[in-house]
Amino acid sequence: MPRHLVIIVVAFLIVGANGVGRNAEAGGIILYELGTPDVGRASAGWAARASDAATLFANPAGMSRLPGKELLVGGQMTYGQFGFKPNENTAVSGNDGGNPVGWLPGGSVFYTQQLGSGWNVGIGAFSYFGLAAEYDQGWVGRYYVQKSALIGLTLMPAVSYRVNEQLSFGAGFNWMFGYFEQENTIRNIAQQTDGSFKLNDNTQGFGANVGALWEFNDESRVGLTYVSQVSLDLRDTPEFTGIGPVLEAALGRSGVLGAEVDLGMKVPHMIMASARHELSDGWAVLGNVGWQNWENFGKMQVSIGDTLLSTTTDLDYKDTWHVAVGADWGVAEQLLVTGGFAYDSSPVNDENRALEMPMGETWRFAVGGQWATNESIKLGFAYQLTWLGNLAIDQYRQIGNQVINRVAGQYESTSLHAIAVNLTWNI
């Protein structure tokens, strides 16, 4: 195999690796679900609610509304259903891969404290970026993705300042720990059995979160928040196993064996505007309009070795839009019932959807509740259905005029079910 062709084939695998774990939430893999009371509203009122310590991330300016000290601890289990059904156009033998997602744990911790003179501070630990997937051995899409994990864990200190009775500002520092793992199958040359390769790395990136909150009166307020881009520079030397002598020799001649792979990834920046208005009889309505910059996320920097390959690969992503509406109902003095609906547009057109990133438009339906056990403690529960429906796939690689590894079909009735519990303690 010519040296340049080997590099191109490996680059295809690496590009696929950078798209792993993207079995979607939000417009892509940005998560609104942090185990907090926002889960029970489908994120409606995200930047304006400012009623608990989770506002540290949702809108740091909202900390100005929290007196004293507050601790919020949230836990969450999410079940993802992403079963793939190949059709007659699939030219790769194998099984359907089973359910690659299954149960995923999650959670968050937020602490805020009022300092006086208009200042509040806080710190939060949570994850709003990433997911993981593992397919059954021998599935039809194994040459695109077999096992993957892409997770960002954030530690965020934040501060807010109340300018006057109506206006508050806030800012947070986003320290993100990024973890990446990818295993792919490789079709060997001139032999029946497949080989594989593995990439694994962790790194850190930095960003910011800023927000503003305007309170018209005790019943109405609006919020605006911006989360900046975070760059994650992931790199590793691929570990090849089970490759045949022909492919091993070709990889050796090309310089790919032992070469370090760099993946330049950008966690999208996003903007959210929200409103909350209290009605009579214990009712309140909430809403969001948001935007996420997935176009830049799809333009990946990929390099193999110092001189073998350095390129920007465009995955044809597009920016996404978000809308949400929700309501709070004070059933009794100690009990609050919540609900909400949200929609996120798709970051990829149907014709560009890939097995490494089976994303589409996303619908959320949520219900929840909070029970004040006493003046200091609230217990919360929430359920959310995230629905993506049927996601059609027709993916292949083309080298010259030859089409290889075609996989066609759809992910059927794709969904995620999130169950969240949380505790809010006014210390």
N, C-alpha and C positions, 0 to 999 in steps of 0.2 A: 504494500500500500504506500503511495507517495507520502512524503513527509507532511506536505501542506494539507493533504486530505485527512491524515490522522489528527492533526491539530484542529481541523474544522469539526470532526466527529466528536472529539473530546469537548470542544467549546459548546456543541449542542447539549451535551450532558451537563456541563457546568451551568449553562443558562437555565436548564430545567431545574437544577439544584437550587438556584437562587429563587425559584418560584414555588418552593415546596411549602407544605403546611398551610396552604392558603384556602382551606375549606372554610368559606367566608362567614364573617359577621360584618355588620356595618356595610360600608361600600366595598370593603376588602377584608382586612384583618384588624381593623381598629375596633376595639371592644368598648361598648358602653356598660357592659355587665361586669360590675366589680364586687358583687355581693352586697351592695348598699341598698337603701330604700328606693333608689332610682330605678332598680330592676322592675319594681311593681308599678311603674309608670311608663315603661318602654322608653325611658329617658326624657319624657316630656317635662318641660320646665328646667332642663339641665342646668342652664347658666343663671336662672332667676330664682329657683326654689330657695337655696341658701338657708335650709332649715336644720342642717346637721353638719358634722365635721367633714363629710365627703365633699362639701363645696370647695375644700382646699384644692382639689383638682378640677372639679366642674366649673368653678369660677372663684379664684382665690379672694376676690373682692368681697364675696359673701361671708367670709369669716368675720367681718365687721358686725354682723347681726347676731353673733354667738356670744353670750355673756359667760364669764367665768372660764372653767375648763371643761372640755368635752372629749370623750374617747368613743370612737365608733369602730367596732370590729365586725367584719362581714365574712361569711363563708358561702361557697356556692358549688354546686355540682351541675355540670352541663352534659347532656347526652346528645351527641351528634349522629344523625342518620344520613350517610352519604353513599348509599348502595349504587354501584354502576352496573348497567345492563348493556353489554355489547350487542351490536346488530350484525347482519349478514355482510356488511362492508368491512368488518374488522378482518385484517389479514395476518394477525398474530394469534397463534394458538394459546390457550390458557383459560383460567377461570375468571369469575367476575370480581375477584379481589375482596369479597366480603364487605363488612362495614369498617372503613379505615379509621374512623374517629372514636365512636363509643363514648365512654364516660371520661370527663375531664374535670379535675378539681380546680378551684380558684378561690380567691379571697383577697381581703384588703384590711389595712389598719390605718386609721386617721386620728390624729390628736391635735386639738387647737386650744389656744389659751389667750385670754384677754389680758393685755398689759396695762391698759389705761391710756389716757390722752389720745384716744382714737386708734391705737395700734393693737393688732392681733397677730399672733404667730402660730405656726403649726408645722407638722411633718406628717407625711403619708407614705406608705409602702403598698404597692399595687402593681398590676399588669394590665395595660390597655392595648397591647399589641401582640398578636401571635396565636398560633394553634399548632396542633400536631396530628400526624396521620401515619398509619401503618397498614399496608395491604397484605393480603394472604400471599404466600409464596406461589410463584407461577401464574400470577394474574396477567391479563392481556396487556396491561399498561406498564409492565415492569421495566421496559426500556426508557420510560419517562420518569417514573418515580416508584420506589418500593417502600421506603420508610423515611419519614421526615419530621423535623421539629424546628420551629423558628419562633422564639419566645423573647420578648423584651420585658424585663422586670425594672420598675421605676422606684426610686427613692426621691421624694420631693419635699424639701423644706420650702415654706412659703410665708409671706407676710402680707398684711392688708392695712390700709389706713382710711379711716372715715374722715372725709373732708368737711362734711356738714351733715345735717339731718337726712338729706336726700342722696348724696353722692359718696361712693366708696371706690377705691382702687385696690388692686392686689396683684402680686406676682409670685411665681414659684420657679425654682431651679430644678430642672429635670435631669437627674443622673440615671441613665438607663444601662443596665447590664443585658447584653444581647447574647443569646445562646443559639447555635445553629448546628444541626446534624442532618446528614443526607446519605442515604444508601440507594444506589441504582444498580440495575442489572445491565450487563454489556453483552451484546451478541458477539460471540467469538467468530473468528474467521476460520473456515475450513474445519470446523468440528461441531458436534451436536450440542454439547453442554455450554451453558452460559457462564460468564464471569461476572464480577461485580466490582464496584468501587465505592469508597466511603469518604466523606468529608466531615470534619468536626472542628468547631472552633467556638470560642467565646470572646467577647470584646466589650467595650464600653463606649457610650456616646453621650452627648450633652445637649440640652435644649432648654427652653423656657416656656412658661405658661403665664399669660397676663390677662387681666380681666377688669371690668368695670360694672358697677351695679347702681342703678338709679331707682330710688324708692319714691314714687309719687305721693304715697300716703301709706297708711297701715294696711290697706287692702290691695294695692297694686304696685308692682315693681317689674323692671326689665333688666336683663343682664346681657353682657357681651363678653365672650372669652376667645382667646387665640392660643393655640398650642403650636409651638414652632416645630420645624423639621429636626430630626435627629439622624445623624450620619453614623452608620455602623460599618466599620472596616473589618470584614471577615476574611480570614486567610488560613489555608491549610495545604499540606501536601497530600494529594489523593492517595489512598491506600487501595491498590488493586489486588484482587484475589481471584483465583480460578481462571485467569486468562490463559489462552492457549499460546503455544510457542510462536505462531505466526503473528498474532496480535502483540505479544510481548516484544518480539523483535521490532515490529513497526513502531511501537511506542518508544522503544529504546532509541531507535534511529532518529525519531522526530524530536527527542529531548523532553518528551512529556513525562516519562517516568522520573520521579524525584523532583519535578518542577513544582514550585509553590503556586497555588491558585489564589488570586485576590478577587473578592467580590465586594464591590462598592454599593451598599444598600442605603436608601434614605427612607426613614419612617416618615410618612406624610405629615405635613402641617395642616391644620384645620381651624375653621372659624365656626362658632355657634352663637346665635342670638336667640334669646328665650324671654318669655313673659309669664307672669303669674298674676291672677286676679281673683280675689275672694268675692263670692256671691253671698246671698243670704242663706240662712238655714244650714250653715256648716259646710257649704259647697265652695270649692275653688276650681278654676280651670287653668290649664297650663299649656304651653306650646313652644315649639322650636322651629327654627330654620337654620340649616347648617350646610357647610361645604368642606370637602376634603380634596387635597391635591395629589391624586393618584397618578397623574400624567408623569410627573417627575420620578415617582417611585418606579414606574415601568421602564425608565431609561437607565439601565444598569451599566455600571462600569465593570468589565470583566477583563482580567489579564491572567496569562499563564506564563510563568517564568519571567525573566527580565526582558527577553527579546522575542519569545515565540509568538505571543499574541497580546494585543492591547486594543480593546474596542469598546464602544458604547452600543449596547443592544437595546433596541426599542421594542417593547412588548405590546405596543399599541394600546396602552391604558389610557383612560380618560378620567377627568375629575368627576366626583360624585356629589349629589345633592341629597339633603336629608330634611324631612319634615316630621313633626310629631305633635300629637294632641293628647291631653290626658285630663284627669279630674281627681280631686281629693274630696272625700265625703266623711265628715265627722259624725259617725253614727251615734257615738256617745262621748262623754267627756274623756274617757280613757281609750276609746277605740277610733282609729282612722282607717278607712278603706280607700284604696287607690286603684287606679286603672289607667291604661293608656294604649295608644296605637302609634306606630312609626313606620316610615318608608324611607329606604335608601336606594338610589339609582345604582345601576351596575357599572363597575369600572371597566368592563370589557364588552364589546359587541359579541353577538352569538357566534359569528364566523371566526373570531379570534380566541374563543374560550379554549383552554388547554387542560389536560389531565393534571398538570402540576398545580393548576389554579382554577378549580371549577367554581367560578363566581358568577353571580347574577344579581338582579334586583332583589331586595330583601324587605320582607314585611314582618313587623313585630306586633304581637298582641300580648298584653300583660295585665295581671291583677295582683294586688298585694294588700297588706295591712300592717298597722303598727298598734301595739297595745302598751299603754303606759302603766306599768305595774305599780309605780309610785311616782313621786315628784322628780326622781333622779334617773330612773331607768325605763327605757322603752325597748320592747322586743318586736322585731319585724320579721315578716315572711313574705315571699313573693314567688310567683311563677310567670315565666315568659316563654311563649312559643315564637321562634324565629323561623319563618317560612321562606324557602327559596324555590320550591317547586321542582319542575323538570328542567335539567340543564343539559342541553344537547352538546355533544362532542363529535368532531370529525378531525382527527389530528394525524399528521404524518410528517416525515422528514423527507426532504428531496435533495439528492446530491446529483447534480447534472440533470439528466432526464429521468433518473431512476427514483421512484417513490418507494420508501421502505417504512416498515413498522407502523402501518396504518391502523388506527384504532378508532372505531366509530360506535356511537350509541348515546346513552344519556344517563345522568344521575337522576333517579326517579324519586319523587316526593321528598326532596332534600329538606331537612329541617334540623333545628336544634331546640332542646328543651332545657331551660335553666331553672333551677330551684335554689333560691337564696334565703339565708337566714342572717339576721344581724342583731346587734345589741348596741344601743346608744346610752352612754352613761355620762350624765352631768355631774362631774366630780365636785 
